[in-house]
Amino acid sequence: MSEQRRSVIKRVYVPTYFRQLPSGERVQVPGHYREQGMGG
């Protein structure tokens, strides 16, 4: 069990989804990679 990979930034894939705006409008968010960091 090597600990060398811990420093690598994990990237999670966020699939395409629709986001509802407060105005009632729906916008499409295309699939993308998001860094999963300390911000959560």
C-alpha positions as CSV (number, residue, x, y, z in Angstrom):
1,M,0.0,0.0,0.0
2,S,2.0,3.0,-1.2
3,E,1.0,6.5,-0.2
4,Q,2.5,8.1,-3.3
5,R,-0.9,8.7,-5.0
6,R,-2.3,10.9,-2.3
7,S,-0.9,14.1,-3.7
8,V,-2.7,13.6,-7.0
9,I,-5.7,15.8,-7.4
10,K,-8.8,13.7,-7.8
11,R,-11.1,14.7,-10.6
12,V,-14.7,13.7,-10.7
13,Y,-16.8,13.7,-13.9
14,V,-20.0,15.7,-13.7
15,P,-22.5,14.5,-16.3
16,T,-24.7,16.8,-18.3
17,Y,-27.6,18.1,-16.1
18,F,-30.2,20.8,-16.1
19,R,-30.1,23.5,-13.5
20,Q,-33.2,25.5,-12.6
21,L,-32.6,29.2,-12.1
22,P,-34.5,31.3,-9.5
23,S,-36.2,33.0,-12.5
24,G,-37.7,29.7,-13.5
25,E,-35.4,29.3,-16.5
26,R,-33.7,26.0,-17.1
27,V,-30.1,26.0,-18.3
28,Q,-28.2,23.0,-19.5
29,V,-24.8,22.3,-17.9
30,P,-22.6,20.2,-20.2
31,G,-20.6,17.3,-18.8
32,H,-17.3,18.3,-17.4
33,Y,-14.5,17.4,-15.0
34,R,-14.4,19.0,-11.6
35,E,-11.5,19.0,-9.2
36,Q,-12.5,17.5,-5.9
37,G,-10.4,19.6,-3.6
38,M,-10.5,21.0,-0.1
39,G,-13.5,23.1,-0.9
40,G,-15.8,20.1,-1.2
